[in-house]
Amino acid sequence: MEELIARINELSRKNKTVGLTPEELTERAELRSKYMEQFKSNFRQQLDTIKFVEDEENEAEDEKPQH
């Protein structure tokens, strides 16, 4: 992932100074797409591991014996 970001940044700097060739524009678009796919995947994994305190409290209440 770090190499991907480094190359995207390198192309970005080059674009600001001298511009990019059509091949480099294509490469930049592909790299950005790969980066976004990885970012979304990582973010989704983080969201999947989140547990809400309210949900745990409700589960604990459901497990208590009813009188």
N, C-alpha and C positions, 0 to 999 in steps of 0.2 A: 504494500500500500504506500509506503514511504517513497519508493522508487517511482511509482505512478504519479504521486503528487509532485515530486521533484521535476519530472519530465513535463508535467502540465505547467508548472511555474516557469520552467525554462522556455517553453514555447510562448507563454504569456509575455515574458520579458522581451523575447525576440520580436513578437508581434508589435509591441509598443515602440521598439527602436527601428528595426529595418523592415518589418513585415514578414509574413509567412508565405511560403510557396504553396501551391494547391495541395501538394502531398502532405505538407505539414499541417495545413488546415484540416485535412481529412484525419490525420493522426490525432490532432488535438480533439476533434469531435469524438473519435473512438475512445480516447483516453478519458475524456469527461464522462462519457456514457458508462464506461467500466467503473469509474470512481463512484458515480451515482448509484449503480447497482450494488456495489460493495457497501456503500454508506447505508443504503436502505436496508440491506440484509442485516448489517450489524445493529442498526437501530431497532429493527423488528425483533432481533434476538434479545436486546436489552428490555424492550417493552414486554416481551413474553415472560421474562423472569421477575417482573414487578408483582408484588403481592400487596393488596390493599389491606390496611389495618382494619377497616370497617368489615371487610369480608371475613377476616379471621375472627373478629369479635362475634359476628353473627353465627359463624360455624360453632364457636365455643358455646354460645347460648343455646343453640340447637341440640348440642350434645349433653347439656345439663339435664338431670332428671326432673321431670315435671311432677309437682305435688298435687 
